[in-house]
Amino acid sequence: MSLAQLKNKYSLFAVICMSIFFIIIVVLQKKWSHEQVIIWDTVYYYAYLPATFIEHDYRMRFVDKDLKNYEEKMRYWTTKLPNGNRITKTTMGVAYFYFPFFIIAHFLAQIFDYVPDGFSMPYHLCVQLSGLFFGILGLIFLRKFLLRFFDDFIIALTLLGIGVGTNIYYYATHEPSMSHIYSFCAISIFLYYYYNWINKPEIRTSIICGILAGIICLIRPINFVLVAPLFFIGINSKESFQEKLNFYWTNRIYFLLIIVGGIISVLPQLLLWKSVTGNFIYYSYNEETFFFSNPYILGGLIGFRKGWFIYTPIMAIAMFGFYYVYKEMRDYFFVVIFIFFIYSYIAFSWWCWWYGGSFSSRPMVEFTPLMAIPLAYLIKNIFSNYKLTYKVSFVLLFNICIALNIFQTWQKSKAILHFDSMNWEAYKGIFLKTEFPANYDQLLQTPDYENALKGQPERIIKN
């Protein structure tokens, strides 16, 4: 390969380097060896697979035979219905991604004499590898999407900023079994295929877009707000709105195929709900709900408990890129700004707006692929239109944000950065520290889960 060819492979090199880095981090942790992967929320996402393919009972009635043991070992957390069936809380979208790795794990468990029950070490290993794999795949497709608009060097920096400068890194390596890295991957792939579809509608692309859109919504139903408005990209005036309608009408067969693809994706969930609950649509979160009259948007974005801009500051910098997106890609600007506000409003109206034990604001991982365009435009204009002093300052700030994200991820992995009780005082106490401060427990502020679940004002609970 010539030097000229190498210069056009910066972004590919960036993806390869991040992939190697992610793999090293996963190997060093070895969470699977301690069976610490299929835990907490993953118990909900994963339950569909062992229940269906090992216990052969998707209604999960078998859980009643040893309920206490299953719950204590974090194997099945279910709700019992009046008809005697049981149901897990989350939809099955994440299980789609686990599935091929689950099959491999089941094979390995039998070959190497592990208990083939869905929960022995090979299953933890393969679930961890699934998050790693799809995190890397998401970066690969995000690169393919960005290649439509930017030079390779700009894309390389953008991918580095997103891959190791945000909580994408955390959820690809430290908690890869959580839903968010799969949403990141699916949305990145959807962006690539949807822009291909806009330019050349085809049967294959239509079905892929529909299946992806359905899966994205099935991973987390709130993701509908991220996907549906993307079909309005290209509208920035009354005339463009009419042009968009004409485009969809002209290509109505292909648009219908998108709808069919979406139905194919969600149909297994609808059929399962109908069989288990008697209804095609079922709300499985019980008393957990949204409080739309009392959203915590500022807390979710700039609060020290979980603020997205606090713990992944490169995204705060990327927001300035919307200025250039407005000037150069206005149709994208209006749609994505709309998505940002409506998605933030809904996500931070959830009763537990800090989303329990997590790093940074984990629902914003889903929005991160859409931030690639403004970040890339910001980088492009800094390097094209500003003096050397500004370029050097930006590069310095860019690298500080990445380093801070990696360091704070390490702090989270060591519990120095608390999983749910951070505030300004605690943040000051641990900032750039590798050890616990002497008065750490007194600095923390435990969230008031009881009042939050009722939609009532939080009480101050100091440790």
SVG drawing of the C-alpha trace seen along z (x, -y; Angstrom):
<svg xmlns="http://www.w3.org/2000/svg" viewBox="-56 -33 60 65">
<polyline fill="none" stroke="black" stroke-width="0.4" points="0.0,0.0 1.4,-3.4 1.8,-6.4 -1.0,-8.1 -3.3,-5.2 -2.4,-5.2 -3.4,-8.8 -7.0,-7.8 -7.2,-5.1 -6.9,-7.3 -10.5,-6.5 -10.0,-2.8 -6.8,-2.9 -8.8,-4.7 -11.4,-2.0 -8.8,0.7 -6.9,-1.0 -10.1,-1.5 -11.1,2.2 -7.7,3.4 -8.1,1.1 -11.6,2.3 -10.5,5.9 -7.6,5.4 -9.8,3.7 -12.4,6.6 -9.6,9.2 -8.1,7.4 -11.4,7.3 -12.3,11.0 -15.8,10.3 -17.0,13.5 -14.6,15.6 -16.4,14.4 -19.8,14.7 -20.4,11.0 -21.9,10.3 -25.5,11.6 -26.5,9.4 -28.8,6.6 -30.8,5.3 -29.2,7.9 -31.2,10.5 -34.3,9.0 -32.9,8.7 -31.4,12.2 -34.3,14.2 -36.0,14.8 -33.2,17.0 -32.7,19.6 -36.4,19.7 -37.3,20.4 -34.4,22.6 -33.2,24.4 -36.3,24.5 -38.7,24.6 -41.2,22.5 -41.4,18.9 -44.3,18.3 -41.7,18.9 -44.0,20.9 -41.0,23.1 -39.7,20.2 -42.3,21.0 -40.6,24.3 -37.6,22.5 -38.5,18.8 -36.3,17.8 -33.2,19.5 -33.7,18.0 -34.2,14.5 -31.3,14.6 -28.9,16.0 -30.1,13.3 -31.3,15.8 -34.9,14.7 -36.7,11.6 -40.3,11.9 -43.8,10.7 -46.5,13.2 -49.7,12.6 -53.2,13.6 -53.3,16.4 -50.2,18.0 -47.8,17.0 -44.7,15.0 -43.2,12.1 -39.9,10.3 -39.9,6.5 -38.1,5.5 -38.8,6.2 -36.7,8.8 -34.7,6.5 -31.4,7.0 -31.9,10.7 -31.8,10.6 -28.2,9.4 -27.4,12.0 -28.8,14.8 -25.9,15.9 -23.5,15.7 -26.0,17.6 -25.9,20.4 -22.1,20.4 -22.1,20.4 -24.5,23.3 -22.3,25.3 -19.1,24.4 -20.8,25.4 -21.5,28.9 -18.1,29.3 -16.1,28.2 -18.3,29.8 -19.9,26.7 -23.5,26.8 -25.6,26.0 -28.2,24.1 -27.7,20.7 -25.9,19.2 -22.5,21.0 -19.2,19.3 -19.4,19.7 -22.7,17.8 -21.3,14.9 -18.3,14.9 -20.3,14.9 -22.7,12.2 -19.7,10.0 -18.3,10.7 -21.6,9.7 -21.5,6.2 -17.8,5.8 -18.6,7.1 -21.6,4.9 -19.9,1.8 -17.1,2.2 -19.6,2.9 -21.4,-0.3 -18.2,-2.3 -17.5,-0.6 -20.9,-1.6 -20.7,-5.0 -17.5,-5.4 -19.3,-4.2 -22.0,-6.7 -19.6,-9.6 -17.7,-8.8 -20.6,-10.2 -19.9,-13.7 -16.4,-14.2 -12.7,-13.7 -11.1,-10.6 -9.0,-12.5 -12.0,-14.4 -13.8,-11.1 -10.9,-9.6 -11.0,-12.3 -14.8,-12.2 -14.7,-8.4 -12.0,-8.8 -14.0,-11.4 -17.2,-9.3 -15.5,-5.9 -13.2,-6.8 -14.4,-10.2 -18.0,-9.3 -19.7,-6.5 -19.7,-4.4 -16.4,-3.2 -17.8,-2.3 -20.8,-0.4 -18.7,1.4 -16.2,2.7 -17.4,2.4 -21.1,3.1 -21.4,4.5 -24.5,6.5 -26.6,3.4 -29.0,2.3 -27.3,-0.9 -24.4,0.3 -26.8,2.4 -28.9,-0.7 -25.7,-2.6 -24.8,0.1 -28.3,0.5 -28.8,-3.3 -25.4,-3.7 -26.2,-0.9 -29.6,-2.4 -28.2,-5.8 -25.9,-4.2 -28.6,-2.3 -31.3,-5.0 -29.1,-7.5 -28.4,-4.8 -32.2,-4.3 -32.8,-8.1 -30.4,-8.2 -31.5,-4.9 -34.6,-3.1 -34.3,0.7 -36.0,3.8 -33.0,5.0 -32.3,1.6 -36.0,1.0 -36.3,4.3 -33.0,3.7 -34.1,0.2 -37.5,1.6 -36.0,4.4 -33.4,2.2 -36.0,-0.4 -38.2,2.3 -35.2,3.7 -34.1,0.3 -37.6,-0.3 -37.7,3.2 -34.4,2.6 -35.9,-0.3 -39.4,-1.5 -38.4,-5.1 -36.0,-4.7 -39.0,-5.2 -38.5,-8.9 -34.9,-8.6 -35.9,-6.7 -39.3,-8.0 -38.2,-11.7 -35.3,-10.6 -37.7,-9.8 -38.3,-13.6 -34.7,-14.4 -34.6,-16.7 -37.5,-18.9 -36.5,-22.5 -39.3,-24.4 -42.8,-24.1 -41.5,-23.3 -39.1,-20.6 -42.0,-19.1 -44.0,-18.7 -41.0,-17.2 -40.6,-14.7 -44.2,-13.7 -43.8,-13.3 -40.7,-11.2 -42.4,-8.8 -45.4,-8.6 -43.3,-7.9 -41.4,-5.2 -44.5,-4.0 -43.7,-0.3 -40.3,-0.6 -41.7,-2.6 -44.3,0.1 -41.4,2.6 -39.8,0.6 -43.1,0.9 -43.2,4.6 -39.6,5.0 -40.5,3.1 -43.5,5.4 -41.3,8.5 -38.9,7.3 -41.6,6.6 -44.0,9.4 -42.3,12.0 -42.7,9.6 -46.4,9.0 -47.1,12.7 -45.3,13.5 -47.3,10.8 -50.5,12.1 -49.7,15.7 -48.5,14.8 -50.8,11.9 -53.7,12.2 -53.0,8.8 -50.8,7.8 -49.5,4.7 -48.6,5.0 -47.0,2.5 -44.6,4.6 -43.0,2.0 -45.9,2.0 -45.6,-1.1 -42.5,-2.5 -43.6,-5.3 -42.8,-8.7 -43.7,-12.0 -44.0,-14.4 -45.0,-17.3 -41.7,-17.1 -38.7,-16.3 -35.2,-16.5 -33.6,-17.7 -30.9,-19.9 -30.1,-17.2 -29.7,-14.7 -27.5,-17.0 -25.4,-19.0 -26.2,-17.6 -23.3,-16.0 -25.2,-12.9 -25.2,-11.7 -24.9,-14.7 -24.1,-13.8 -22.1,-16.9 -20.3,-16.6 -19.1,-13.1 -18.8,-13.0 -17.8,-16.7 -16.8,-16.1 -20.5,-16.0 -20.9,-19.5 -18.2,-20.6 -19.9,-18.8 -23.1,-20.8 -21.3,-23.8 -21.0,-21.9 -24.7,-22.5 -23.9,-26.0 -22.1,-24.7 -24.7,-21.9 -27.3,-24.7 -25.2,-26.5 -24.1,-23.5 -26.7,-20.7 -29.8,-22.4 -32.2,-19.5 -30.3,-17.4 -30.1,-20.2 -33.8,-20.7 -34.6,-17.0 -31.8,-16.2 -32.4,-19.3 -36.0,-18.2 -35.0,-14.7 -32.6,-16.0 -35.2,-18.1 -38.1,-15.6 -35.9,-12.6 -34.2,-14.4 -37.6,-15.5 -39.0,-12.0 -35.8,-10.2 -35.4,-12.6 -39.1,-12.4 -38.6,-8.7 -39.1,-8.3 -35.5,-7.3 -34.1,-10.0 -30.5,-9.2 -31.1,-5.6 -29.7,-3.8 -26.2,-2.4 -24.5,-3.8 -21.7,-5.9 -22.8,-9.4 -26.3,-9.6 -26.8,-6.2 -29.9,-6.9 -27.9,-9.5 -25.7,-6.7 -28.6,-6.1 -28.4,-9.7 -24.6,-9.7 -24.6,-8.4 -26.6,-11.5 -24.0,-13.7 -21.3,-12.4 -22.4,-14.9 -22.1,-18.1 -18.8,-16.9 -17.4,-16.3 -18.6,-19.7 -17.0,-21.4 -13.6,-19.6 -13.8,-20.3 -14.3,-24.0 -11.8,-24.4 -9.1,-22.9 -10.3,-24.8 -11.1,-28.3 -9.2,-29.1 -5.7,-30.1 -3.1,-27.7 -3.6,-28.9 -7.2,-27.9 -6.4,-24.6 -3.8,-23.7 -6.2,-24.8 -9.0,-22.7 -6.8,-19.6 -5.6,-20.1 -9.2,-20.4 -10.3,-17.4 -7.6,-15.2 -8.3,-16.4 -11.9,-15.4 -10.9,-11.9 -8.4,-11.4 -10.9,-12.6 -13.5,-10.2 -11.1,-7.2 -10.0,-8.2 -13.5,-8.7 -14.5,-5.4 -11.6,-3.8 -12.8,-5.6 -16.3,-4.2 -14.9,-0.7 -13.1,-1.1 -16.2,-2.6 -14.3,-5.8 -16.9,-7.5 -20.1,-6.3 -22.7,-4.5 -25.7,-6.6 -24.9,-9.1 -22.6,-11.7 -23.0,-15.4 -20.9,-18.5 -19.1,-17.9 -18.3,-14.3 -17.2,-15.2 -14.7,-17.8 -13.5,-15.2 -12.6,-12.6 -11.7,-14.7 -8.5,-13.3 -8.0,-11.1 -6.9,-7.5 -7.9,-6.8 -11.0,-7.5 -11.0,-10.8 -11.0,-10.4 -14.6,-11.6 -16.0,-10.0 -19.1,-8.5 -20.1,-11.9 -19.8,-13.6 -22.3,-11.3 -26.0,-12.0 -28.1,-8.9 -31.0,-9.3 -34.5,-9.2 -35.8,-6.2 -39.0,-6.0 -40.2,-9.6 -38.9,-9.4 -41.1,-6.4 -44.1,-8.4 -43.1,-11.5 -42.6,-13.5 -39.8,-15.9 -36.6,-14.3 -35.6,-14.4 -31.9,-15.1 -30.4,-11.9 -26.9,-12.4 -24.8,-9.3"/>
</svg>
